[in-house]
Amino acid sequence: MTAQPVLKTDLTQTQLVKPCLVSSELDIELNKELKKSTKSKFSKAAASYNTHANVQKRAASDLFALIKPGINKNMLCVDLGAGPLVNTHTLQSVFASVVAMDLSLDMLQSSDLTTPKICADMDNLPLQANSVDVIYSNFAVQWSANFSALMQSLYSILKPGGQAYISTVVEGSLNEIKTAFAALDSNSHINTFNSALYINQSVQKAGFTINSAQKHIYTDEYTTPLKAIASIKAIGATTQNHINTRQGLLTKSALQKVCSAYPLINNKACVSYHVVLLSLEKH
């Protein structure tokens, strides 16, 4: 059995396998309010996430297909941004040991799956250098305050020859919602996402070899614009990482205006996500 990763804090092996651990450095000062908001919204979505995360499940399946077969039985994998552990069970069938890590304690506690769980900020990873064989992260790293710095941290904690399998949302996503809200005001109502080019440059700058880089567009369809908008809240993805953000709740008339402006395709309200899937290696 591969050894468990060693936390930066003084935690013993016995402590590591408790139901859940909370890092003493959970929130970094930089973007502290954003982190607080992200944690709160994903925590509130813990109960509804699994029901509504249809696109995330399709991306996870495509990301699993990139994992190299037949060489993983003695490896330690970190499920980064594990949420309610929707992918952790599958990872357990592939790797010898799996550690689930997420910013939201509620997300981690919503699953009774037996595996080590660490509540920690991906931008302040409590893992030592060269301690992990594989990193798997689906639909999570777009919430990093500094994607380029995160890639450098992931490169550091991986062992030589280590693998990283990452899906991340990129610009172009949620354009339907952006279009609908443009009828209301000039404020932004969705997150801003990195470009695919910036993602590519950041992973190479960190030192990774890119074994595969694929771009997919995943789309969910809803019977009404209101259900499409609500789907974003149901998975906790309403945190916005910029200052040009509308404050307060929408009035009924404002919401009706947004729904009327929502672009429909064959009488369906679609929500599209542009996603880059990466298979990376540390040499």
N, C-alpha and C positions, 0 to 999 in steps of 0.2 A: 504494500500500500504506500503510495506516495505521501510524503510528509505534508501536513497542512501548512498553509502560508503563515508567516510570522507577522503579527500586527506590530505597528510602530509603538503602540501603547504596550504596557507590561501586562499582557494577558497570557495566562497559561494555556496549555493544550486542553485542559479540562474546561476552562472558561470558553474556549473557542467553539466547542460543540454544544454549548447551551442553546436553547431555542432561538435566541436572538441577542446580538451584541450591539451596543450603541457606541460609536466612536466619540471620544471626548472632544474631537475637533470637527464636529458635524458640519458646522457652518463656517466657511471662510469669510473674512471681513469683506473682500471684494464681492460685489453683487449680493450682499447679505440679504437684502429685501427680496431680490429675485429668488434666491434659494428658499427663503421662508415661504414665499408664495407658491413656488413649485411644489415644495414638500406638502403644503397644506392642501393644494388642489388634487394632487395624486393620492393623498391620504383619504380625502373625501370620496374619491372615485374607486377606492379599493373594492367595494362590494359590487360595483357595476362594471368594472373593467373587463372581466373575462367574458361577459355577455356581449359587449359592444366592440371588442378589439378584433374585428374581422380582418381588416387590412393587416394589422400587426401579425396575425396568425399566418396569413399567406406569405408575408415577408420572412417570418421565422422558418417556414417550411423551405423556402428557397435558400435561406442562409444555411440551414442544416445540410442541404445538398452540396454545399461547398466544402464541408468537413472531409478531410482526408480519411478514407476508410482503413480499418485494420491495424492502426498504429497507436490507438488511444487508450488501451486498457490499463496502462500504468500511469496515466496522466492526471494531473490536477487541473480542473477547469474552474474559472470564476465566471459566473453568470452576472454580468455587470448591468445594472438597471433591471434586475430580475422581476420587479413588480410583484404580483401575487404568485410568482413562481410558475407561470404558465408554460415556460420552456424548460424548467429545471429538471422535471421528471424525464423528459426525452434525453437531456444531457447526461443524466445518471445512467442511462442505458448505453451510453457511448464511452464515458470516461470513468475512471476508477473512483475519483472524488470530485464533488461539485460543491462549490461555495456560492450561495446566493447573496448578492449585495445590492442594496437599494437605498435611496435617500429617505424613503418613507417607511417608518416603522409599521404603520398600519397595513401597508401593502404586504410586507413580509409576514406579519402576524395573521393575515387573512388566509394563509395556506397552512395546512397541518402536515405538509410533506416533510419527512425527516431528512434534514440536511443542515449543515452549518449555515447560519444566516448572519450577515453583518450589515448593520444599518450605518451607512457612511456616505459621504459626499464623493462622487467620482472625481471632483476637482481637488480632492485632498485625500488620496487613497492611503489607507492604513496598512499597506503591504510593503514588504522589503523588496529590494532589487533582486532580480534573478530567482524569484520564489514561485513562479506560476508557469505551468506548461502551456495553457490555452486560455484565451479570453473569448467569451461569446457575449455579444451585446446586440440585442435587437430593439430598434426603435427607442434608443435611450440617449445616445451621445449627443444628439442635437440640443439637449438641455444643458450641456456643458457651458460654463461661462467663458471658456477659452479652449476651443477645440484643438488648436495646434499644441498648446501646452499639455492637454490631456493625452494626445497621441505620444508625446515624449514620455509621459509618466507610464503609459501602458507598455511602451518599448522597454522602459527601465525595469518594470516588475517581471517581465517575461524572461524566462531562461533562454540562453542561446539556442536557436532552433525552434523557439516557441512560436505558436500560431495565434493569430487574432482573426476572429470572424465577426464582422461588424456590419450592421445595417443602420443607415442614418437618413433622416428626412432632409431634403435639400430644397433650394429655391424653386418656385413653381407650384409648390404644394398649397392646398386650400385656396386656390385661386377663385373657386366658385363662391366661397364665403367672403373673400376679399371683394369680389365684384358686387355681391349683394349689399354689403355694408357701405360701399362707396355711394350708394343712393342716399345714405343717411347723413354722413359727414365726411370730412377729410382725414379724420383720425384713423389710425391703424387698429384693426380689431383681431388680427392674427399675429402669431409669432413671425419673426424674420428668420430665414434659414440660410445657411451657408451655401455657396455655389458648389457644384460638383468639381469644378476646377480647383477651388480652395481646399476641398477635402483631399483631392489627389496630391496637391502640393504639400499639404500638412503632413500626410502620412510618409511621404518621401523625405521630407525635412527631418522627421523624427528618426529616420534610418531604416524604416521598413522596406522590404521587398514586396511589391504588389504582385501576388500570384494571380489574382483575378479582381476585376472591377467591373461591375455590371450596374446599369441603371434601369430601373423598372418604374412604371406608373401603375399604382394600385388604386382601384376605384370602388367605393361603396355607393350603393343606390338606396334612396329612401323615397317613400311615397309622398312626403311633403317637405318643403324647405325647413319647417320648424323642427322636424325630426332630424334632418341633416345637421342643423346647427346644434341641436341637443346632443348629437353623437360625439361632438368634440368635448363637451363638458363631461360626458359619461366616462371618458377614458382619461380625464384629468389634463387634457392637452390645451388648456386655455391660458396658460401662463404666457405673458408677452415680455420679450427681452429688450424693450426699447421704451423711450419716455413719451413718444407721441401716441398715447393710449387714452381712449375714452374712459372716463371715470363714472362709476355708478351704474345702476341697473337700467335696462331699456324700458321705456314706457310701452304700454300696449300698442299705441299708434305707431311708435318708432319700430317696434318689432314687426308690425303688419307691413310697414314700408319696406323693411329689409326682406321679408318673405316674398313680397310682390316683385322685388328686383332680382330674386334668386334665379340664375340661369337654369332652365330645365332642358333635359334631353329625353325625348320620348315620354314627356310628362313625369319624368323622374328627377329628383333632386340628388345630384351626385356630389360626392366629396372625394377629391383626388389627392393622392400623396405621391410626390416624386421622390424616389428612394434610391440611394446608392448602396450596393452590397459589395463588401470587400473581403477578400481572403488575403491576409498579410502574414509575413514571416520575418522573424528576427534572426539575423545571421551573426 
